[in-house]
Amino acid sequence: MNSLGFVGKLGFAIVIGYLGVVQMMNAKSLVGQVPNSLPYPIVFVYLGGLTLVAAGVSLLINKKSQLAMLLLGILLFAYALLVDLPRGNAGMTDLLRDIGLACAAWFICAHANE
């Protein structure tokens, strides 16, 4: 079972890191999804992408992975509430994805062995 856990952790880290890179590569097209109440939306897009990459790297190298997964879960849950939920039915798939990833991050946080 340890090898299965390793594969799951590795896969999650790669997916999260990849999503961060894609977010930074498509930053200009994602600016419109940042709530209007936040100044400098491009900064938040890049910061979010960088955070995803950092969380993936942290999990891969097993350094501060519990903290990284806790904070990643909070970030993803915030995305779900602030970005996806206001979009209504149009954002439902993204809402469910972000909540699912947040829960997975918190699960990994609870089971990470540092």
MARFITOR-402873 format. One record per residue (C-alpha): residue number from 1; residue in three letters; x, y, z. Coordinates in nm, 2 decimals. Layout:
! MARFITOR-402873
NUM|ala|X|Y|Z
...
//
This chain:
! MARFITOR-402873
1|met|0.00|0.00|0.00
2|asn|0.29|0.24|0.06
3|ser|0.37|0.23|-0.32
4|leu|0.01|0.32|-0.40
5|gly|0.03|0.61|-0.16
6|phe|0.35|0.73|-0.32
7|val|0.20|0.71|-0.67
8|gly|-0.10|0.91|-0.56
9|lys|0.11|1.17|-0.39
10|leu|0.34|1.19|-0.69
11|gly|0.05|1.22|-0.93
12|phe|-0.12|1.49|-0.72
13|ala|0.21|1.69|-0.70
14|ile|0.26|1.67|-1.08
15|val|-0.10|1.78|-1.15
16|ile|-0.10|2.07|-0.91
17|gly|0.24|2.19|-1.04
18|tyr|0.12|2.16|-1.40
19|leu|-0.20|2.35|-1.32
20|gly|0.02|2.63|-1.18
21|val|0.24|2.65|-1.49
22|val|-0.07|2.65|-1.71
23|gln|-0.22|2.93|-1.50
24|met|0.09|3.14|-1.54
25|met|0.12|3.07|-1.91
26|asn|-0.25|3.18|-1.96
27|ala|-0.24|3.47|-1.71
28|lys|-0.38|3.73|-1.94
29|ser|-0.69|3.53|-2.03
30|leu|-0.75|3.44|-1.67
31|val|-0.75|3.80|-1.54
32|gly|-1.12|3.83|-1.60
33|gln|-1.19|3.56|-1.34
34|val|-1.03|3.76|-1.06
35|pro|-1.30|3.93|-0.85
36|asn|-1.33|4.30|-0.92
37|ser|-1.27|4.39|-0.56
38|leu|-0.91|4.29|-0.58
39|pro|-0.65|4.54|-0.72
40|tyr|-0.40|4.44|-0.98
41|pro|-0.57|4.11|-1.09
42|ile|-0.27|4.00|-1.30
43|val|-0.06|3.98|-0.98
44|phe|-0.32|3.75|-0.82
45|val|-0.32|3.52|-1.12
46|tyr|0.06|3.49|-1.12
47|leu|0.07|3.45|-0.74
48|gly|-0.19|3.18|-0.75
49|gly|0.00|2.99|-1.03
50|leu|0.33|3.03|-0.84
51|thr|0.16|2.90|-0.52
52|leu|0.03|2.59|-0.71
53|val|0.38|2.52|-0.84
54|ala|0.54|2.57|-0.50
55|ala|0.29|2.33|-0.34
56|gly|0.37|2.07|-0.60
57|val|0.74|2.10|-0.55
58|ser|0.70|2.09|-0.17
59|leu|0.51|1.77|-0.20
60|leu|0.76|1.62|-0.44
61|ile|1.07|1.69|-0.23
62|asn|0.88|1.62|0.10
63|lys|0.97|1.95|0.26
64|lys|0.71|2.14|0.46
65|ser|0.45|1.93|0.27
66|gln|0.19|1.93|0.55
67|leu|0.19|2.31|0.57
68|ala|0.19|2.34|0.19
69|met|-0.11|2.11|0.16
70|leu|-0.30|2.29|0.43
71|leu|-0.24|2.62|0.26
72|leu|-0.31|2.48|-0.08
73|gly|-0.65|2.35|0.04
74|ile|-0.73|2.69|0.18
75|leu|-0.63|2.86|-0.16
76|leu|-0.84|2.61|-0.36
77|phe|-1.14|2.65|-0.13
78|ala|-1.11|3.03|-0.16
79|tyr|-1.10|2.99|-0.55
80|ala|-1.41|2.78|-0.53
81|leu|-1.60|3.04|-0.31
82|leu|-1.47|3.36|-0.47
83|val|-1.43|3.27|-0.83
84|asp|-1.64|2.96|-0.92
85|leu|-1.95|3.00|-0.70
86|pro|-2.04|3.35|-0.83
87|arg|-2.05|3.21|-1.18
88|gly|-2.35|2.99|-1.10
89|asn|-2.41|2.70|-1.32
90|ala|-2.14|2.80|-1.56
91|gly|-1.88|2.76|-1.28
92|met|-2.02|2.44|-1.13
93|thr|-1.76|2.21|-1.29
94|asp|-1.48|2.43|-1.17
95|leu|-1.64|2.46|-0.83
96|leu|-1.66|2.09|-0.78
97|arg|-1.30|2.04|-0.91
98|asp|-1.16|2.30|-0.68
99|ile|-1.34|2.17|-0.37
100|gly|-1.23|1.82|-0.46
101|leu|-0.87|1.92|-0.50
102|ala|-0.89|2.12|-0.17
103|cys|-1.02|1.81|0.01
104|ala|-0.75|1.60|-0.15
105|ala|-0.48|1.85|-0.03
106|trp|-0.62|1.84|0.32
107|phe|-0.63|1.46|0.31
108|ile|-0.26|1.45|0.21
109|cys|-0.19|1.71|0.48
110|ala|-0.34|1.48|0.74
111|his|-0.14|1.18|0.62
112|ala|0.19|1.34|0.53
113|asn|0.49|1.21|0.72
114|glu|0.76|1.46|0.76
//
